[in-house]
Amino acid sequence: MPYGVFFNKKYFHLLFTTYIAPDTSFTYNIIEKRTELMSIAQTLRALMPSVPDRDPMQCAPLTLAYLGDTLFDLYVRTWLVYVSDATAHNLHMRAISFVCAKAQAEALRRIEDMLTEEERAVFRRGRNAHMGTVPKNASIADYRAATGFEALLGFLYLKGDDARIGVLMQRAFQDAFAPLPADRKE
């Protein structure tokens, strides 16, 4: 019998279905926890009980950036789906303009004064990490700032601080995340 764990936050909707017998403690714990305010990372963690916990500060900065890149992309794409009736191709083209290094560097500049010392340290670790590639379509400064921004998002995600991510994202894109003009369906 399927049991769904639906986690709904302001910017993310996550649906997991497990096919575990209803009398197991694992399923019971997940179903009970859905009434609590769990972060997305905590929800995923509850579905993977055999994976050991990991301190986000012990993760490599480029690993945090890898995760933060995905989180940022999901955030942008989710917003686009909510505010636009564009075709999938047009949604993708719009997403590209938000997830490029230049746009992420600009977003970081908008939130820099809001960062705590711990968040600044994570950002600097990501920005200063040795990258094996040279950016093709961005300046090195923007590319490094974007990597630091992604590392910060990955850190906050693993830490389970979705509320802080929401606050930072709202400030980072307060002008950009306005309703889009009506799209023409093709």
N, C-alpha and C positions, 0 to 999 in steps of 0.2 A: 504494500500500500504506500503510495507516494506521500511524503510530507514536504511541504514547501516552507522555506524560510525566506520571507520577503522582508527585505531591509530597505526602508525608504528614508532618504535624507533629502535635503533641499536640492542638491545637484546630481545625486546618483540614485539609480534604482537598480537593485541587484536581486536576482531571483535564482535561488538554488533549490533544486529538488533532490532529495535523497530517497533512496529506495531501501531503507533499513527497517527492520521489523519495529513496530511501534512500542514494544516493551523493552527495547534496549536502552540503557542509560545514555548512550551517545545521542540518540535521537531525542530523548526526553530533554537532555540538557540544551540542545540546540533550540528546540521548540520553546522551552522556558526562557531562554536568553533573548528570543526575538522580541519580547516585551520590554527588555532593557534597551538603553541607548548604547548600542555597540557600534564601534567604528567598523568600516568596511574591512579593514585589516583584521580586526578581531573576529568578524563574521567568517572570513576566509579561514582564519586560524582555527576556529571551532570545527570547521569541516575537515581539518587535517590534523587530528590529534597525535599522530605518530611523528610529526615533524617537530624537531626541537625549537625552543624559543631562541630568538636572536636579538641581541642588543643593537639597535640601529647605529649607535656610535662606533661599533666595532666593524661595521660594513665598510668596504672600500668605497671611496667617493664616486668612482665611476659606476659601481653597482647601484648606489643610491640614485645616480643620474639616470641609469637604465630604467629603474622603476619609476622615477619621477617623470621621465619622458612619456611613458605609457599613461600615467595618471593625468598629466596635462593634456595629452591628446584626447583621452576619454572625456575630460571636463569640457574641452572645446567642442568636440563632436556632439556631446549631449546637449550643450547650449544651442548649437546650430539646429539640431533636430527640433528643439522646442520653439525656436523663434522663426523658423523658415519652412516653407513648403517647396523648397528647391528639389531638383532631381538629385540623385545620389552623386552624380558627377559634379554638379555645381556645389553641393555640400562639401565634397572632397576638395575642390578648388578653393573654397573659402577657408576650410580648415588649414590648408597649407599656409595661407597668409598669416594665420594666428600662431602656428607652431614652429615657424622659422626662427632661427637664432636671433635675428634682429628684433622681432616682436617679443621674444622671451626676454631679451636684454632690456628692452624698454619696460616690460612688465616688472622686471626686477628693480629697476630704478624707481618705479612708483612705490614700491613697498619697502625699500631699504631702510627708511627711517622707522619703520614699525618692527623691525626684527629684534629679537632678544639677543643677548650675547651668545647663547648656545646656537641659535639659528644663524647668526653671523659666522660663527666658527664652522658650521657645516657648509654654509655657502662658500667660504674661503677655501675649505678643503676641496670642494667640487671645482671651483674656479681654477685652483692651482694644480689640480691633478694632471699628470702627464698623459696627454692624449696621443694616440698613435697616428692620428690623421690630421690633415690640415684642411680647414674649411674651404669649400669651393665657392660658395655663394654668400659668404659673410666675412666680416673682418675678424681677425683673431680675438680682439677684445670682446666683440659681441658673442662669439662662439664660446669663449671662456665664461662670460657672464651667464649665458644660457645654460651651460653645463652646471654652473654653481646653483642656478635657480632650480634646475631639474633635481640636483642632489638634495636641495632643501625640501622639495616636494616629496621625494622618495623617503627622506628621513622622517618627515611629519607623518607620512602614510604608515610607515613601519611602526612608528611610535603610537599610532592609533589616534592621532589628533586631527580628526576630520573637521572639527569646528574651526581650528586654527587655519587649516587649508582653505576653508570656505571664506574666512575673514580676509586672508591674504589674496585669494583669487578675486574676491569682490573688489578690493582696492586696486589690484593690479590691472583689472580690466573694467573699471567703472565706466569709462567712456566707450570702450570697444564693445562691451556686452549690452548694448542697447538693442531694442527691437529692430530687425532688419526691414527694409522696404519690401513690399509684397513681391514674391517671386513669380515668374512666369513658368507655368508648367509646360514642359516640352514633351 
